[in-house]
Amino acid sequence: MKRVNKLPLTSQCHHWTRLGEVPWNLQKYWQQRFTIFPYYNEGIYMTPDAWFGVTPEPVANQIARDLSSIISTSKTTVIDLFAGVGANAIGLALATAEDGSTPRWEKVIAVELDAPTLACAQHNASLHGVADNIIWVLGDSFKFLDTLLNSPENLEDDLQVDVESTALFASPPWGGPGYSTDDIFDLNTMEPYNLDQLHGAYRRMDHALYLPRTSDLRQISKLVPDGSKIDVVQYCIEGASKAMVAYLPATRDEDEDTHMES
Ligand SMILES: C[S@@+](CC[C@H](N)C(=O)[O-])C[C@H]1O[C@@H](n2cnc3c(N)ncnc32)[C@H](O)[C@@H]1O
């Protein structure tokens, strides 16, 4: 798996300026474009699918601030495992350390499976002046992590990061636009990746999971090492929650064993 330089925008990538250009099923999302990206008119690019899953920029920036304070400063690399059109990766690259003058993260890596979506992310990051501060990887983030953990020598040098000083951010797909109308969202049924798959892949590192706002807290509690307290934060815009983020610590194998026995 390789880092990629600037990918070309394709016919899948667009910056719509008039309602008439927008497919009917995306019009309600496009109407909220300035909530999603306050600087939309600077030339933000999206793919059609990205409208359903993008993190609104004010939320992405708040998550980046919260990650900075919740995650130990001994973690110097952060990996955005589902970069999409870049809102979170951009927020992470813009985040500053407590002194306000240096970047919080020495390295920000952003992984995305879909080339046109990644091209939009790179373009949007360049509008924010941080495209060159992010290492972009085109591919499957589960494969990327597996390689990092088990055969890092197969990665390029600047992707061979120290696992102990790395934190993860994951905003996976939740199952499409009509992901669930249940009062409580069952994270075991989340598609295409459920909570166990995500946590199983990430558990060796501190990780933040961006999840539906009604996610079942009992399922998240099961992942918390005994005696630990974690942050689970609801992120709201205009008085309504958009999503929750669970900030989960790395678990050691002993912690997992204790859970299995209890
Ligand atoms: C909910 S969106 C992420 C939104 C992103 N936070 C943003 O603000 O634009 C999920 C993204 O994950 C990508 N994706 C799905 N499976 C993936 C995988 N295994 N590895 C990397 N990216 C994946 C999808 O193409 C989609 O762009």
The ligand as an SDF file (V2000), in Angstrom:
LIG
                    3D

 27 29  0  0  0  0  0  0  0  0999 V2000
  -18.5830    8.2450    6.3850 C   0  0  0  0  0  0  0  0  0  0  0  0
  -17.4610    8.4700    5.0980 S   0  0  0  0  0  0  0  0  0  0  0  0
  -16.1540    9.3930    5.8770 C   0  0  0  0  0  0  0  0  0  0  0  0
  -16.4340   10.8320    5.8990 C   0  0  0  0  0  0  0  0  0  0  0  0
  -15.2430   11.6950    6.2620 C   0  0  0  0  0  0  0  0  0  0  0  0
  -15.0240   11.7310    7.6880 N   0  0  0  0  0  0  0  0  0  0  0  0
  -15.4820   13.1090    5.7530 C   0  0  0  0  0  0  0  0  0  0  0  0
  -15.6460   14.0100    6.5490 O   0  0  0  0  0  0  0  0  0  0  0  0
  -15.5860   13.2560    4.5390 O   0  0  0  0  0  0  0  0  0  0  0  0
  -16.7110    6.8970    4.9420 C   0  0  0  0  0  0  0  0  0  0  0  0
  -15.6480    6.8080    3.8630 C   0  0  0  0  0  0  0  0  0  0  0  0
  -14.9220    5.6030    4.0610 O   0  0  0  0  0  0  0  0  0  0  0  0
  -14.5510    5.0910    2.8090 C   0  0  0  0  0  0  0  0  0  0  0  0
  -14.2560    3.6590    3.0480 N   0  0  0  0  0  0  0  0  0  0  0  0
  -15.1370    2.6240    3.1610 C   0  0  0  0  0  0  0  0  0  0  0  0
  -14.4700    1.4960    3.4710 N   0  0  0  0  0  0  0  0  0  0  0  0
  -13.1630    1.8220    3.5750 C   0  0  0  0  0  0  0  0  0  0  0  0
  -11.9930    1.0930    3.8760 C   0  0  0  0  0  0  0  0  0  0  0  0
  -12.0320   -0.2250    4.1360 N   0  0  0  0  0  0  0  0  0  0  0  0
  -10.7970    1.7350    3.9060 N   0  0  0  0  0  0  0  0  0  0  0  0
  -10.7390    3.0680    3.6320 C   0  0  0  0  0  0  0  0  0  0  0  0
  -11.8260    3.8130    3.3350 N   0  0  0  0  0  0  0  0  0  0  0  0
  -13.0180    3.2090    3.3050 C   0  0  0  0  0  0  0  0  0  0  0  0
  -15.7250    5.3820    1.9100 C   0  0  0  0  0  0  0  0  0  0  0  0
  -15.3030    5.4180    0.5520 O   0  0  0  0  0  0  0  0  0  0  0  0
  -16.1600    6.7590    2.4380 C   0  0  0  0  0  0  0  0  0  0  0  0
  -15.5430    7.7860    1.7040 O   0  0  0  0  0  0  0  0  0  0  0  0
  1  2  1  0
  2  3  1  0
  2 10  1  0
  3  4  1  0
  4  5  1  0
  5  6  1  0
  5  7  1  0
  7  8  2  0
  7  9  1  0
 10 11  1  0
 11 12  1  0
 11 26  1  0
 12 13  1  0
 13 14  1  0
 13 24  1  0
 14 15  1  0
 14 23  1  0
 15 16  2  0
 16 17  1  0
 17 18  1  0
 17 23  2  0
 18 19  1  0
 18 20  2  0
 20 21  1  0
 21 22  2  0
 22 23  1  0
 24 25  1  0
 24 26  1  0
 26 27  1  0
M  CHG  2   2   1   9  -1
M  END
$$$$
